[in-house]
Amino acid sequence: MAERVARREIPNVLRAAPGKRVRLGDARAARTLGWDRPDCEKALDENRGRLDELQYKMYADRRFALLAVLQAIDGGGKDSTIRKVFNAFNPQGCTVSSFKAPGAEELRHDYLWRVHARVPPRGEIGVFNRSHYEDVLVVRVENLVPKPVWSQRYPQINDFERMLAENDVRIAKFFLQISKDEQKRRFEERVRDRRKQWKLDPADLERRAKWDDYRKAFEDAINRCTTAWAPWYVIPADRKWFRDFAVSQILLYELEQLPLRFPAPSYDPARIR
């Protein structure tokens, strides 16, 4: 067994460093950094409690927001991660936004218009289930817009995220990496399990045939858009129990970087009886 990476070091290990190229080889999707399932599940429970405390403090503080972006290839586990990890947060201050194919009204605007409208206000947490990165992923692989259009979007996205960060929105982006074999196993499970059949779209199989094209698109999105103000984290997601723990540990790290404080009351508590 590999030597266990300390909890506090997991964000550093999984963060995509600017200027250092990430390669999404399938073998990396099954890593657990030396952790086993029982310890991951125990640590996840501990992290949920701490995340709840930090959200409460951020909600009271109202000076900062946290935006968590989830991206993955089909079957990567975005919905499951939201259920297992983000249930730590009070839904009163945590909103999940899913971005499907843009509608007629959205297509009349620039591609970031609908995204900006869903950025969380200060004091709250926003989760993007897919995001503005679809506009350099799906549109690229499926040839929905020409290369001169989508290739300009990387620096535009970096500028957009920098603007958010400079306005007190902390951004953490998660790519949930599964291997091609694990995707096959999950698709087969969806076909067999009547409760999950609805989750499989025949278009998923067409996209699977373009696995290498999507992997290259994800690599470029990560490498060109991981920044000091909006880092990408590449999460090994073949093992769901490690995925959930790793995401929770990174969320904990990101929130702990904020100088949160409880605001002073507008009255003198000593005078209240």
C-alpha positions as CSV (number, residue, x, y, z in Angstrom):
1,M,0.0,0.0,0.0
2,A,1.2,3.5,-0.9
3,E,2.2,5.8,2.0
4,R,-0.8,7.7,3.2
5,V,-0.9,11.4,2.3
6,A,-1.8,13.6,5.3
7,R,-5.2,15.1,5.2
8,R,-3.9,18.7,5.2
9,E,-1.8,17.9,2.1
10,I,-4.6,16.4,0.0
11,P,-5.5,19.8,-1.6
12,N,-1.9,20.4,-2.5
13,V,-1.5,17.0,-4.1
14,L,-4.7,17.2,-6.1
15,R,-4.5,20.8,-7.2
16,A,-3.5,21.4,-10.8
17,A,-0.6,23.8,-10.6
18,P,-0.4,26.7,-13.2
19,G,2.3,26.0,-15.7
20,K,2.6,22.3,-14.9
21,R,0.7,20.2,-17.4
22,V,-1.9,17.7,-16.2
23,R,-2.3,14.5,-18.1
24,L,-5.5,12.5,-17.4
25,G,-4.2,8.9,-17.7
26,D,-6.8,6.3,-16.6
27,A,-4.5,4.8,-14.0
28,R,-4.7,8.0,-11.9
29,A,-8.5,7.7,-11.6
30,A,-8.2,4.8,-9.1
31,R,-5.7,6.5,-6.7
32,T,-6.6,6.8,-3.0
33,L,-3.4,8.4,-1.8
34,G,-2.9,5.6,0.7
35,W,-6.4,5.9,2.3
36,D,-8.8,3.1,2.9
37,R,-12.6,3.2,2.8
38,P,-13.3,3.1,6.6
39,D,-10.9,5.9,7.3
40,C,-12.3,8.0,4.4
41,E,-15.9,7.5,5.6
42,K,-14.9,8.5,9.1
43,A,-13.0,11.6,7.9
44,L,-15.9,12.6,5.6
45,D,-18.3,12.6,8.6
46,E,-15.8,14.8,10.5
47,N,-15.4,17.2,7.6
48,R,-19.2,17.6,7.2
49,G,-19.4,18.8,10.8
50,R,-16.7,21.4,10.3
51,L,-18.1,22.5,6.9
52,D,-21.4,23.1,8.6
53,E,-19.7,25.3,11.2
54,L,-17.8,27.3,8.5
55,Q,-20.9,27.8,6.4
56,Y,-22.8,29.2,9.4
57,K,-20.0,31.6,10.0
58,M,-19.7,32.7,6.4
59,Y,-23.5,33.2,6.2
60,A,-23.3,35.5,9.3
61,D,-20.2,37.3,7.9
62,R,-21.7,38.1,4.5
63,R,-18.4,39.3,3.1
64,F,-17.5,36.3,1.0
65,A,-19.1,33.6,-1.3
66,L,-17.8,30.2,-2.3
67,L,-18.4,28.8,-5.8
68,A,-17.7,25.1,-6.3
69,V,-17.6,23.9,-10.0
70,L,-18.1,20.2,-10.7
71,Q,-17.2,18.8,-14.1
72,A,-16.8,15.2,-15.2
73,I,-17.2,13.0,-18.2
74,D,-20.6,11.1,-18.4
75,G,-20.9,8.9,-15.4
76,G,-18.3,10.7,-13.4
77,G,-20.4,11.2,-10.3
78,K,-21.4,14.9,-10.1
79,D,-24.9,14.2,-8.8
80,S,-23.6,11.7,-6.3
81,T,-20.9,14.0,-5.0
82,I,-23.5,16.7,-4.4
83,R,-25.7,14.3,-2.5
84,K,-22.9,12.9,-0.4
85,V,-20.7,16.0,0.3
86,F,-22.7,19.2,-0.1
87,N,-25.5,17.9,2.2
88,A,-23.1,19.2,4.9
89,F,-24.5,22.7,4.1
90,N,-27.7,24.3,5.1
91,P,-29.8,24.6,1.9
92,Q,-30.9,28.0,3.0
93,G,-27.4,29.2,2.1
94,C,-26.3,26.7,-0.6
95,T,-27.7,26.6,-4.1
96,V,-27.1,24.0,-6.8
97,S,-27.3,25.1,-10.4
98,S,-27.3,22.7,-13.4
99,F,-26.4,23.9,-16.8
100,K,-28.0,22.0,-19.7
101,A,-28.0,22.9,-23.4
102,P,-28.8,26.7,-23.5
103,G,-32.3,27.7,-24.4
104,A,-33.5,30.3,-26.9
105,E,-33.3,33.2,-24.5
106,E,-29.8,32.2,-23.3
107,L,-28.5,31.8,-26.9
108,R,-29.4,35.5,-27.5
109,H,-26.8,36.5,-24.9
110,D,-23.1,35.8,-24.5
111,Y,-22.2,32.3,-23.2
112,L,-21.3,33.6,-19.7
113,W,-24.6,35.5,-19.2
114,R,-26.6,32.6,-17.7
115,V,-23.6,31.6,-15.6
116,H,-23.0,34.9,-14.1
117,A,-26.6,35.1,-13.0
118,R,-26.1,31.9,-10.9
119,V,-23.0,33.0,-9.1
120,P,-23.7,32.9,-5.3
121,P,-24.2,36.2,-3.4
122,R,-21.9,37.0,-0.5
123,G,-22.6,34.8,2.5
124,E,-23.6,31.8,0.4
125,I,-22.3,28.8,-1.4
126,G,-23.0,28.0,-5.0
127,V,-22.5,24.6,-6.7
128,F,-22.3,24.4,-10.5
129,N,-23.3,20.9,-11.8
130,R,-21.6,21.5,-15.2
131,S,-20.7,25.1,-15.9
132,H,-19.3,27.6,-18.3
133,Y,-16.6,25.0,-19.1
134,E,-19.2,23.2,-21.3
135,D,-18.4,26.0,-23.8
136,V,-14.9,24.7,-24.2
137,L,-15.8,21.0,-23.9
138,V,-19.0,19.9,-25.5
139,V,-19.0,22.7,-28.1
140,R,-15.5,21.8,-29.0
141,V,-15.7,18.0,-29.3
142,E,-19.2,18.1,-31.0
143,N,-18.2,20.9,-33.4
144,L,-21.1,23.1,-32.2
145,V,-19.0,26.3,-32.8
146,P,-15.9,26.8,-34.8
147,K,-12.4,26.6,-33.3
148,P,-11.7,30.4,-33.6
149,V,-14.7,30.9,-31.3
150,W,-14.2,28.4,-28.6
151,S,-10.4,28.8,-28.5
152,Q,-10.8,32.5,-27.4
153,R,-12.9,31.4,-24.4
154,Y,-10.0,30.2,-22.2
155,P,-8.7,33.6,-21.5
156,Q,-12.2,35.0,-21.3
157,I,-13.0,32.5,-18.6
158,N,-9.9,33.3,-16.8
159,D,-10.7,37.0,-16.8
160,F,-14.3,36.2,-15.7
161,E,-13.1,34.1,-12.8
162,R,-10.5,36.7,-11.8
163,M,-13.3,39.3,-11.7
164,L,-15.3,37.1,-9.4
165,A,-12.4,36.4,-7.1
166,E,-11.6,40.1,-6.9
167,N,-15.2,40.6,-5.8
168,D,-14.8,38.1,-2.9
169,V,-16.1,35.0,-4.6
170,R,-13.7,32.1,-3.7
171,I,-13.7,29.5,-6.5
172,A,-12.8,25.8,-6.4
173,K,-13.2,23.7,-9.5
174,F,-13.4,19.9,-9.3
175,F,-12.8,17.5,-12.2
176,L,-14.0,14.1,-11.2
177,Q,-11.8,11.7,-13.1
178,I,-13.0,8.2,-13.8
179,S,-11.4,5.6,-16.1
180,K,-12.9,4.3,-19.3
181,D,-13.4,0.9,-17.7
182,E,-15.2,2.4,-14.7
183,Q,-17.5,4.4,-17.0
184,K,-18.3,1.2,-18.8
185,R,-19.1,-0.5,-15.5
186,R,-21.4,2.4,-14.4
187,F,-23.2,2.4,-17.7
188,E,-23.8,-1.3,-17.5
189,E,-25.2,-0.9,-14.0
190,R,-27.6,1.7,-15.2
191,V,-28.9,-0.6,-17.9
192,R,-29.4,-3.4,-15.4
193,D,-30.9,-1.4,-12.5
194,R,-34.5,-0.3,-13.3
195,R,-34.1,2.6,-10.8
196,K,-31.1,3.9,-12.7
197,Q,-32.2,3.3,-16.3
198,W,-33.5,6.8,-16.6
199,K,-30.0,8.2,-16.0
200,L,-28.6,6.6,-19.2
201,D,-29.0,8.6,-22.4
202,P,-28.1,6.9,-25.7
203,A,-26.1,10.1,-26.5
204,D,-23.9,9.1,-23.6
205,L,-22.7,6.1,-25.6
206,E,-22.0,8.3,-28.7
207,R,-19.9,10.6,-26.5
208,R,-18.1,7.5,-25.1
209,A,-16.9,6.7,-28.6
210,K,-15.1,10.1,-28.5
211,W,-13.4,9.4,-25.2
212,D,-10.0,10.5,-26.3
213,D,-11.3,13.7,-27.8
214,Y,-13.1,14.6,-24.5
215,R,-10.0,13.7,-22.5
216,K,-8.0,16.1,-24.6
217,A,-10.6,18.8,-24.2
218,F,-10.7,18.3,-20.4
219,E,-6.9,18.4,-20.3
220,D,-6.8,21.7,-22.2
221,A,-9.6,23.2,-20.0
222,I,-7.7,22.3,-16.8
223,N,-4.2,23.3,-18.0
224,R,-5.3,26.6,-19.6
225,C,-7.7,27.6,-16.8
226,T,-6.1,26.6,-13.5
227,T,-5.0,29.8,-11.8
228,A,-4.1,31.1,-8.4
229,W,-7.5,32.7,-8.1
230,A,-9.6,29.7,-9.5
231,P,-7.7,26.5,-9.2
232,W,-8.7,23.1,-10.7
233,Y,-8.5,20.0,-8.5
234,V,-8.3,16.7,-10.3
235,I,-10.2,14.2,-8.1
236,P,-9.5,10.4,-8.6
237,A,-13.2,9.3,-8.7
238,D,-13.2,5.6,-9.6
239,R,-13.7,4.9,-5.9
240,K,-16.6,7.0,-4.7
241,W,-15.6,6.9,-1.1
242,F,-12.3,8.5,-1.8
243,R,-13.8,11.0,-4.2
244,D,-16.3,12.2,-1.5
245,F,-13.6,12.5,1.2
246,A,-11.2,14.4,-1.1
247,V,-13.8,16.9,-2.2
248,S,-14.9,17.5,1.4
249,Q,-11.2,18.0,2.4
250,I,-10.6,20.5,-0.3
251,L,-13.8,22.4,0.5
252,L,-12.7,22.6,4.1
253,Y,-9.3,23.9,3.0
254,E,-10.9,26.6,0.7
255,L,-13.3,27.8,3.4
256,E,-10.5,27.9,6.0
257,Q,-8.5,30.4,3.8
258,L,-11.2,33.0,4.3
259,P,-10.8,35.4,7.2
260,L,-14.4,34.7,8.4
261,R,-15.7,36.5,11.5
262,F,-19.0,36.9,13.2
263,P,-20.2,40.5,12.8
264,A,-20.6,42.8,15.8
265,P,-24.2,43.1,17.0
266,S,-26.1,46.2,16.3
267,Y,-27.1,46.4,20.0
268,D,-25.3,46.1,23.4
269,P,-25.9,42.5,24.6
270,A,-25.1,43.6,28.2
271,R,-28.2,45.7,28.2
272,I,-30.6,42.9,27.1
273,R,-32.3,41.2,30.0
